[in-house]
Amino acid sequence: MGILNITPDSFFDGGKYNDPINILNHVDKMLNEGATFIDVGAYSSRPGAKHISEEEELNRILPVIKLLKSNFPNILLSVDTFRSNIAKQCVNNGACMVNDISAGNLDTAMFSTIAKLQVPYIIMHMQGSPQNMQENPKYHDVVKDVLFFFSKKIQKLYSLGINDVIADVGFGFGKTITQNYELLKQLDLFQNLEVPILTGLSRKSMLFKPLKISQTNALNATTVANTIALLKGANILRVHDIKEAMETIKIVELLNTN
């Protein structure tokens, strides 16, 4: 899954893709390098990010969904939003998946909207909101707590007739560096949920802060983390760098076929 942030303030690529030519060139590159899905986000969810209105988010994202569908008719677009109305409008204009960082917690209409749309739905675990999630994240046991969170959410989704569910443990969303690594260490336990597991580790602070480097220099660390995630059962990698992720996938696949 290739990341397309059309926000001015995303943590790594904020402001880079703010005109049609840059967007089309970047998406074309990601597709040519092997991306299956393109995840389009217009609301920055980095820690402490500025909150924007639904109208502003819609004004950012809907023209891009239309632009990509008109230029790449067969593209598989995921819309990265926690707002049900934006999910609905984007799916109605060609998106085929919804990626919700709040798993329905920030918009109570999201689950019923997904039930009506009948599209694959990514639920992510986040403690708090992007504005406050890193202030003082606390868990009894981070792995057990996140597993319990997912088991309740998935049961609710199934009861509504939503069967295409993908789980994302939410690295960096209301977790300390230690808690992030505990989740990565025990990521294989999440296979017990019997849904595909998506991981979003690309260039995150849990990688570059311990190494005392910047996001710009965190590609190697991202590849290492993605390798660990794949070996522990991750099914989808959400990344900024498609070529390197595809190489990682191919090498790990060789382990499983030889």
N, C-alpha and C positions, 0 to 999 in steps of 0.2 A: 504494500500500500504506500503510494507516494504522497507526500505532504505538499499541499498547495495552500500556504497561508496568504490571504489577501488582506491582512491586517497591517497597520503601520507599526505595531509594537510587539509582534511575536518575538520570543526570546532569541531565536537564531536568525530568521530570515525576514523579520518585520520590515515592511516597506519596499522589499525587492520586487514584488510582483503586483504593481499597482497600475499597469496599463496593459491593454489587450495584446500588444506585440510580445512583451516580456512573458505574459501568462501563457500565450500559445506556444512560444518557443520552449519554455520550461516544461510544459506538459508534453509536448512532442518529444522532448529529450527523455523524460521519464518513461513514456510509453515505449520508445525505441529501446530503452535499456532493460525493459522487461516488467514494468509495473502492471499489476493486474487491476488494481483500483487506484483512483485518484481521490484523496480525501480533501475536500475544500472547506476551509474554515475562515470565517469573517469576524470571529469574536476571540480576542486573545485570552487564553486561559493560563498564561504564565503566572507564577506567584505574584500577587499584588497588582495584577493588570487592571487597567481602567475599565469600569463597567460602561457599556454602551447600550443605547436603547434598542428595542426590537426593530424599530423603523430603520435605524442606521445599519444594523446588521443585515436586514433584508435588502437595503439599497446597495450594500457592498456585494452580497453573495449572489443574488438572483441574476443580475446581468452576466456574471461569470459562468454560472451554470448554463445559461442560454448560449453564451459564446462558445463554451466547450462542446456542447451537444451539436451545435451547428457546424463546427469545424472538425469534430471527431464523432461522427454519428454512432459508432459502436462503443464509445468509451463507457466504462463502468464508474459512475461518480458516487462517492459517499459524501454526505453533507454533515459537517462537524458542527452540531448545534445542540443546545439543550432546550430550545424553544419549539413547541409543537407546531405553531403556525408556520414558522420558517421551514421546518421539516416538511410539512405538507406542501407548501408552495414550491419548494425545490424538487420534491418527488414528482409533483404534477408537471414540472418543466424538464424532467429527464433524469434526475438523480435516482439511484436504485438501492440506496442503503442510507441508514441514519446512524451517526456516531455521536452518542450522547454522553458527555463527560460526567453527567449527574445521575445517570441511570433513572431518570424520571423524578428525581428529588427536587429539581428547580422549576419544574412545570408539571403540575399534577395531571394535565391533559395529555401528556406525551404518550403514555401507555395506550390509552384509547385511540389516539391518533395513529399509532403504529399498527394497532389491531385493524383499523380501517384500511390503511395503506397496504398492509401485508407485504412489507419489504424487510430484508434482513436488518437487525437492530443490534448495534454494539452498545453494551452497557459497561460503563467504567466505574470503578470505585474511587470516590473522592471524599475526603473528610472535610466538611465545611464548603466554602466557595473559593473561587480563584483569588478573591480579595483577602481572605483570612486563613486559607488552608495551611499555610506554613508557619503560623504564629506559635503554636505549641501542640503539634499532633501527638495524641496519646491513644494507646491501645492496651487492652488486657493482654492480648497475644495477636500481633498484627496478622499473621497467617490465618489463624482460626477466625478472627473477627471478619476478615475479608471473605473467607470462604462462606461464613454464615450469612453475610450480606448478600452474596451472590445466590446462595441456595434459596433465600426468601424471594429475591427479585425474580429469579428464573421460574419458581413455582407460580408466582403471580402472573408472569407473562404467559406461561403455558395455559393458565386458567382462562386467559383472555383470547386464546387461540393464536398466540404469537409463538411460532415454533422455530423460526430462524434467528436464534440468539447467539451472539458472540460476546465473550467476556474479556475485559481488559482490567488487570489489577490496578492500573493507575499509578505507575511509577512516577514519583515526584509530586503527586497530588495529595497533599496532607500526610506526608511521610518524611521522617528523618532519613538521612543517608543510611544509617544502620537498618532501619525498617525496610527501606528499599532493597537492600542486599539480602535481608531475611526472606523477602518475597521472591527474589530471583533464585535464591538458594533452594527454596521449596516450591518452585513454580510447577514442578511435576504433580504436586498434590491437586492442583486445579483441574487436572484431567478427570478427577472424580465427578466434576460437574456435568461431564458428558456433553459439553458444547465446545466449539472451537475457541482457542485462546489467542488473543491478539496482544502483542507487546509493543509499547511505545518507549523505546530506550534512546532513541536517536539524539545524540549530542546533549543529553541532559546533565544537570549539575551533579547528579550522583556519580557521573563518570568524570567530569572535568575538574570538579572541586578537589577530590582526593589526590589527583595528579598535579594540581596547581597549574592547570593550563586553561585555555579559553575554549568556548564552544567551537571556534574556528578550527582549533587543532584537535578536536575530539573525535575525528573519524575513526582512527585506529581503535580507540577505546570502545566506540560504538560497535565496531565489528566484533570485538571480543565479547561484549555483552550480548549481542545478537546471536553469536555462536552458542553461548551458554543457554540462552532462551530456547533456541531450536533443539538443543540436546535434551532439554527438560520439557519438551512437548509443545512449544509455541507453534501455532499454525499460520499466523499472519504477522509479518514484521511491518510496523508503520515507521517509515524512514524518510529522511531528507535525501539520502544518497542511494539511488536505486542500483547502480552498477555494482557497487561494493556489496550491497545486501544480496543481490542475485548470485554473486560469486560465493558468498557465505552459504546460501541455501544449497547451491550445487555441491559444494565440498561436503556439507553435512549429509546430503542425500547419498553421496558415494559411500559414506560410512554405513548407511542403512541398506545398501544394495549389494555390498560386497562381503 
